[in-house]
Amino acid sequence: MKEQSQTIPILLILVAAIFGAAAQYFFKQGSIRLMEVFILKNYYLIAGLISFWIVLALILMSFRYGGKMMVVYPTYGTTYIWGLLLAHYIDKEAVNPVQIAGIFVIILGIGLVSYQR
């Protein structure tokens, strides 16, 4: 039995991870405005919810295209990397060498957990 390629599921889940990080950013911005803006007019919260719905759809598509759980979920862990990049480039949060090392540990961990022979 031929093993199904994980390329499409991985690409889908990487896009899902970007949307997941964006959703967290939107929720952060929405929470800042929670007391000022009526919840149904808090467009950041709405954007966060829509982003998470997109994440769900992409995860489902990833599995539909043959994604293996041991590949898909570790790859979704790149959300932490995308979140760090959003915080740094949009909110101008400082990134230190330990965090950079953490990015490499995340990538190494994803590779090790997802490795298949």
C-alpha positions as CSV (number, residue, x, y, z in Angstrom):
1,M,0.0,0.0,0.0
2,K,1.5,3.3,-1.1
3,E,1.8,6.0,1.6
4,Q,0.0,9.2,0.9
5,S,2.1,12.4,0.6
6,Q,1.9,14.8,3.5
7,T,2.8,17.8,1.4
8,I,-0.7,19.2,0.9
9,P,-1.8,18.6,4.5
10,I,1.4,20.3,5.8
11,L,0.8,23.3,3.6
12,L,-2.8,23.5,4.7
13,I,-1.9,23.3,8.3
14,L,0.9,25.9,8.0
15,V,-1.8,28.3,6.6
16,A,-4.0,27.3,9.5
17,A,-1.2,28.1,11.9
18,I,-0.9,31.6,10.5
19,F,-4.6,32.1,10.8
20,G,-4.4,30.8,14.4
21,A,-1.7,33.3,15.3
22,A,-3.8,36.1,13.6
23,A,-6.8,35.0,15.6
24,Q,-4.9,35.3,18.9
25,Y,-3.6,38.7,17.8
26,F,-7.2,39.8,17.1
27,F,-8.4,38.5,20.4
28,K,-5.6,40.4,22.2
29,Q,-6.7,43.6,20.4
30,G,-10.4,42.9,21.0
31,S,-9.8,42.3,24.7
32,I,-8.2,45.7,25.0
33,R,-11.4,47.3,23.7
34,L,-13.8,45.0,25.6
35,M,-15.0,47.7,28.0
36,E,-15.2,50.5,25.4
37,V,-17.0,48.7,22.6
38,F,-20.2,46.7,22.6
39,I,-19.1,43.0,22.1
40,L,-21.0,42.6,18.8
41,K,-19.3,45.8,17.4
42,N,-15.8,44.7,18.6
43,Y,-14.5,43.9,15.1
44,Y,-11.3,42.5,16.4
45,L,-13.2,39.8,18.4
46,I,-15.3,39.1,15.3
47,A,-12.1,38.8,13.2
48,G,-10.6,36.4,15.7
49,L,-13.7,34.2,15.6
50,I,-13.7,34.2,11.8
51,S,-10.0,33.4,11.8
52,F,-10.6,30.4,14.1
53,W,-13.4,29.1,11.9
54,I,-10.9,29.3,9.0
55,V,-8.4,27.3,11.1
56,L,-11.0,24.7,11.8
57,A,-11.8,24.4,8.0
58,L,-8.1,24.1,7.1
59,I,-7.6,21.4,9.8
60,L,-10.5,19.4,8.4
61,M,-9.2,19.9,4.9
62,S,-5.8,18.7,6.0
63,F,-7.2,15.5,7.3
64,R,-9.4,15.1,4.3
65,Y,-6.3,15.2,2.1
66,G,-4.8,12.4,4.1
67,G,-3.0,14.3,6.8
68,K,-1.7,12.2,9.6
69,M,-2.3,13.4,13.1
70,M,1.4,12.9,14.0
71,V,2.3,15.3,11.2
72,V,-0.6,17.8,11.2
73,Y,-0.8,18.7,14.9
74,P,2.9,19.2,15.5
75,T,3.1,21.4,12.4
76,Y,0.3,23.5,13.9
77,G,2.7,24.2,16.6
78,T,4.3,26.8,14.3
79,T,1.5,29.0,15.6
80,Y,3.9,30.1,18.3
81,I,6.4,31.2,15.8
82,W,3.9,33.2,13.8
83,G,2.6,34.7,17.0
84,L,6.0,35.9,18.0
85,L,6.5,37.4,14.5
86,L,3.2,39.2,14.7
87,A,4.0,40.6,18.1
88,H,7.4,41.7,17.0
89,Y,6.5,43.3,13.6
90,I,3.1,44.7,14.5
91,D,3.2,45.5,18.2
92,K,7.0,46.1,18.1
93,E,7.6,43.7,21.0
94,A,11.2,42.9,21.6
95,V,12.5,39.5,20.7
96,N,15.5,38.2,22.7
97,P,18.1,35.5,21.9
98,V,16.3,32.9,24.2
99,Q,13.1,33.3,22.2
100,I,15.1,32.9,18.9
101,A,16.5,29.7,20.3
102,G,13.0,28.6,21.3
103,I,11.9,29.0,17.6
104,F,14.7,26.6,16.6
105,V,13.7,24.2,19.4
106,I,10.0,24.3,18.1
107,I,11.2,23.6,14.5
108,L,13.4,20.8,15.7
109,G,10.6,19.3,17.8
110,I,8.1,19.5,15.0
111,G,10.6,17.7,12.7
112,L,11.4,15.0,15.2
113,V,7.8,14.3,16.2
114,S,6.7,14.3,12.5
115,Y,9.6,12.2,11.2
116,Q,8.5,9.1,9.4
117,R,10.6,6.3,8.0
